[in-house]
Amino acid sequence: MTDYSKMYARINRIMGTLTPLRADCGRLCDHSCCKGDENTGMRLFPHEQTTLPMRDIEGGDRLAVCDGTCVREQRPLACKIFPFFPTVDERGRVYIEEDIRAVHICPMIGNSDKIAYDRRFFRALRRVGRMLSRDPECLAFLRETTAEIDTYRALLPAVNTQEEE
């Protein structure tokens, strides 16, 4: 049985203060991803806890409601990895991809060829993705979210998404 509090503590140590860029990416968009209201937030990973207010959404998932202010170190994992996601293929391999669902929020989406990313972020996120994929509930969440991202990608073919190594 997975000790989720230990797993997420380890994940938080791995991700640390890493972000996709070596600088504050919020300067590109005036922190668009951190502007929310009572209906806006990030879906929590299975058994993830947060100090942010939460509400239940469809399928038994929980949403961490974001008003644009939080203790940065206590952000949900989805916020820490935004706008990327550890997708899982049919063989269980983990890849880090742009989360196309963020196309209207984040200027990094579709512009990977013009951006100098921090490779340490992607190495850490791949490691986190592999760790999550070893837990059955988290693996199911990764696969469901991967399918959702693939659906969005199919609906938005004009957006040039590139896989980041």
C-alpha positions as CSV (number, residue, x, y, z in Angstrom):
1,M,0.0,0.0,0.0
2,T,1.3,3.4,-1.0
3,D,2.0,6.0,1.7
4,Y,0.8,9.0,-0.3
5,S,2.0,11.6,2.2
6,K,5.6,10.3,1.9
7,M,5.3,9.9,-1.9
8,Y,4.1,13.5,-2.4
9,A,6.8,14.8,0.1
10,R,9.4,13.0,-2.0
11,I,7.9,14.4,-5.2
12,N,8.0,17.9,-3.7
13,R,11.7,17.4,-2.9
14,I,12.4,16.2,-6.4
15,M,10.6,19.2,-8.0
16,G,12.0,21.6,-5.5
17,T,11.8,25.1,-6.9
18,L,12.4,24.0,-10.5
19,T,10.2,25.6,-13.2
20,P,10.2,25.1,-16.9
21,L,12.4,28.3,-17.3
22,R,15.4,29.4,-15.2
23,A,13.5,32.6,-14.7
24,D,10.0,33.4,-13.6
25,C,7.9,32.3,-16.6
26,G,5.0,34.4,-15.2
27,R,6.7,37.5,-16.6
28,L,5.8,36.2,-20.1
29,C,2.1,36.4,-19.4
30,D,1.6,38.5,-16.3
31,H,1.1,35.2,-14.3
32,S,-2.0,34.2,-16.2
33,C,-2.0,30.7,-14.7
34,C,-2.2,32.1,-11.2
35,K,-5.3,34.3,-11.8
36,G,-8.4,32.5,-10.7
37,D,-11.6,32.7,-8.8
38,E,-14.0,30.3,-7.0
39,N,-14.5,28.3,-10.2
40,T,-10.9,28.1,-11.3
41,G,-8.2,25.7,-10.1
42,M,-6.1,22.7,-10.7
43,R,-7.1,19.1,-10.5
44,L,-5.3,17.3,-7.7
45,F,-3.5,14.0,-8.3
46,P,-4.9,11.0,-6.5
47,H,-4.6,11.3,-2.7
48,E,-2.8,14.7,-3.0
49,Q,-3.4,17.1,-0.2
50,T,-3.3,20.9,-0.4
51,T,-3.7,23.9,1.9
52,L,-5.8,25.6,-0.8
53,P,-9.6,25.4,-0.7
54,M,-10.9,22.3,-2.5
55,R,-14.1,21.3,-4.2
56,D,-15.3,18.0,-5.7
57,I,-15.7,17.8,-9.4
58,E,-17.0,15.1,-11.8
59,G,-15.6,11.6,-11.5
60,G,-14.7,11.9,-7.9
61,D,-11.8,14.2,-8.6
62,R,-10.9,17.2,-6.5
63,L,-10.1,20.7,-7.6
64,A,-7.7,23.0,-5.7
65,V,-9.5,26.3,-6.0
66,C,-7.1,29.1,-6.8
67,D,-7.7,32.8,-6.2
68,G,-4.2,33.7,-7.5
69,T,-2.4,33.7,-4.2
70,C,-0.9,30.8,-2.4
71,V,2.3,29.7,-0.6
72,R,4.4,28.8,-3.6
73,E,6.0,25.8,-1.9
74,Q,2.6,24.3,-1.1
75,R,1.2,24.5,-4.6
76,P,-0.5,21.4,-5.9
77,L,1.7,19.3,-8.2
78,A,-0.4,20.3,-11.3
79,C,0.7,23.9,-10.6
80,K,4.3,23.0,-10.1
81,I,4.5,21.2,-13.5
82,F,2.3,23.6,-15.5
83,P,2.1,23.7,-18.5
84,F,3.6,20.3,-18.9
85,F,2.4,16.8,-18.0
86,P,4.0,13.4,-17.6
87,T,2.1,11.4,-20.2
88,V,2.1,7.6,-20.3
89,D,2.1,5.5,-23.5
90,E,0.5,2.0,-23.9
91,R,3.7,0.4,-22.8
92,G,3.9,2.4,-19.6
93,R,6.7,4.7,-20.8
94,V,6.6,8.2,-19.4
95,Y,7.1,11.3,-21.6
96,I,6.9,14.9,-20.7
97,E,4.7,16.8,-23.1
98,E,3.2,20.3,-23.4
99,D,-0.3,20.2,-21.8
100,I,-2.2,21.5,-24.8
101,R,-5.2,22.3,-22.5
102,A,-3.1,25.4,-21.5
103,V,-2.9,26.7,-25.0
104,H,-5.1,29.8,-24.2
105,I,-3.3,30.5,-21.0
106,C,0.4,29.9,-21.4
107,P,2.5,31.5,-24.2
108,M,5.0,28.6,-23.9
109,I,2.6,26.2,-25.5
110,G,3.4,25.9,-29.2
111,N,6.6,27.9,-28.9
112,S,9.0,25.3,-27.6
113,D,11.4,25.9,-30.5
114,K,11.9,29.5,-29.4
115,I,12.3,28.9,-25.7
116,A,15.4,27.9,-23.7
117,Y,13.9,25.5,-21.1
118,D,15.6,24.4,-17.9
119,R,16.4,20.7,-18.6
120,R,16.6,20.0,-14.9
121,F,12.9,20.7,-14.7
122,F,12.2,18.0,-17.3
123,R,14.5,15.5,-15.8
124,A,12.8,16.0,-12.4
125,L,9.3,15.8,-13.9
126,R,10.2,12.6,-15.8
127,R,11.4,11.1,-12.5
128,V,8.2,12.2,-10.8
129,G,6.1,10.7,-13.7
130,R,7.9,7.4,-13.3
131,M,7.3,7.4,-9.6
132,L,3.6,8.2,-10.1
133,S,3.3,5.5,-12.7
134,R,4.3,2.8,-10.2
135,D,1.1,3.4,-8.2
136,P,-2.0,1.9,-9.7
137,E,-4.3,4.9,-8.9
138,C,-1.8,7.4,-10.1
139,L,-1.1,5.4,-13.2
140,A,-4.8,5.4,-14.0
141,F,-4.9,9.2,-13.4
142,L,-1.9,9.7,-15.7
143,R,-3.5,7.6,-18.5
144,E,-6.8,9.3,-18.2
145,T,-5.2,12.7,-18.3
146,T,-3.0,11.6,-21.2
147,A,-6.1,10.6,-23.1
148,E,-7.7,14.0,-22.3
149,I,-4.6,15.8,-23.5
150,D,-4.6,13.7,-26.7
151,T,-8.2,14.6,-27.3
152,Y,-7.5,18.3,-27.0
153,R,-4.5,18.0,-29.3
154,A,-6.6,16.3,-31.9
155,L,-9.1,19.2,-31.7
156,L,-6.4,21.8,-32.0
157,P,-4.2,20.5,-34.8
158,A,-2.9,24.0,-35.7
159,V,-1.0,24.2,-32.4
160,N,2.6,23.0,-32.9
161,T,3.4,20.9,-29.9
162,Q,6.7,19.3,-29.5
163,E,7.9,16.7,-27.0
164,E,10.6,18.0,-24.7
165,E,13.4,15.6,-23.8
